[in-house]
């Protein structure tokens, strides 16, 4: 699974997502891995989230649930074992999820 999340991070970077963080939460969180990144704007957020959904499903992980919208500045893609948080920069800064998982950063 770690190899998959590294592929996801590389894919995000190819799509010009920034500040990609990967967190290994196997020691007790709901998912095994969390991935967080920032998009440039709402349009970019929507496009990258859509492309990520297809990319991860093509890797063999079906999407369980998608929450949020580009209008809210935050889209969550939940693949059970991997949860991807797609943010606009301002929304990411406001919620600052990294502080919850910093010790688990890969």
C-alpha positions in Angstrom: 0.0 0.0 0.0 2.9 2.4 0.7 4.0 2.0 -2.9 0.5 2.9 -4.1 0.5 6.1 -2.0 3.9 7.1 -3.4 2.4 6.6 -6.9 -0.5 8.8 -5.9 1.8 11.5 -4.6 3.8 11.4 -7.9 0.5 11.6 -9.9 -0.5 14.6 -7.9 2.8 16.3 -8.6 2.4 15.5 -12.3 -1.0 17.3 -12.1 0.8 20.3 -10.5 -0.6 19.7 -7.0 1.6 21.2 -4.4 2.8 20.5 -0.8 2.0 16.8 -1.0 2.1 15.1 2.4 1.8 11.3 3.0 1.0 10.1 6.4 1.3 6.4 7.6 -1.5 6.0 10.1 -1.5 2.2 10.3 -0.8 2.4 14.1 -4.4 3.3 14.9 -6.3 5.6 12.6 -9.3 4.8 10.6 -7.3 4.5 7.3 -3.8 3.2 6.7 -2.6 6.2 4.9 -3.6 9.9 4.5 -2.5 12.0 1.5 -2.9 15.8 1.6 -2.2 18.3 -1.1 -3.0 21.8 -2.3 -4.5 22.7 -5.7 -4.0 26.1 -7.3 -7.7 27.2 -7.3 -11.2 25.7 -7.4 -11.0 24.6 -11.0 -7.7 22.9 -10.5 -9.0 21.3 -7.3 -12.0 19.8 -9.1 -9.9 18.6 -12.1 -7.2 16.9 -10.0 -9.7 15.3 -7.6 -11.5 13.8 -10.6 -8.3 12.6 -12.2 -7.2 11.1 -8.9 -10.4 9.2 -8.4 -9.9 7.5 -11.8 -6.1 6.9 -11.2 -6.6 5.3 -7.8 -9.5 3.1 -9.0 -7.3 2.0 -12.0 -4.7 0.9 -9.4 -7.3 -1.4 -7.8 -8.8 0.6 -5.0 -12.5 1.4 -5.4 -13.8 4.7 -4.2 -15.9 4.3 -1.1 -17.1 7.9 -0.8 -16.4 11.3 -2.1 -17.2 14.3 0.0 -17.0 18.1 -0.4 -16.8 20.3 -3.5 -14.4 22.6 -5.1 -16.7 25.5 -3.9 -16.0 24.5 -0.3 -12.3 24.4 -1.0 -11.9 20.8 0.2 -12.6 17.4 -1.5 -12.1 14.1 0.3 -11.6 10.9 -1.6 -12.0 7.9 0.7 -10.7 4.6 -0.6 -11.0 2.9 2.8 -7.3 2.2 3.3 -6.2 5.5 1.7 -7.9 8.8 2.3 -6.9 11.8 0.1 -7.6 15.3 1.2 -7.6 17.8 -1.8 -7.4 21.4 -0.6 -7.4 24.9 -1.9 -4.5 26.6 -0.1 -6.6 28.9 2.1 -8.8 26.0 3.3 -5.8 23.8 4.0 -4.2 26.5 6.0 -7.4 27.1 8.0 -7.9 23.4 9.0 -4.2 22.5 9.2 -4.7 18.8 9.4 -1.0 18.1 9.2 -0.7 18.9 12.9 -2.7 15.8 13.7 -0.4 13.5 11.8 3.0 15.1 11.7 4.6 12.3 13.6 3.4 9.8 10.9 4.8 11.7 7.9 6.5 9.5 5.3 
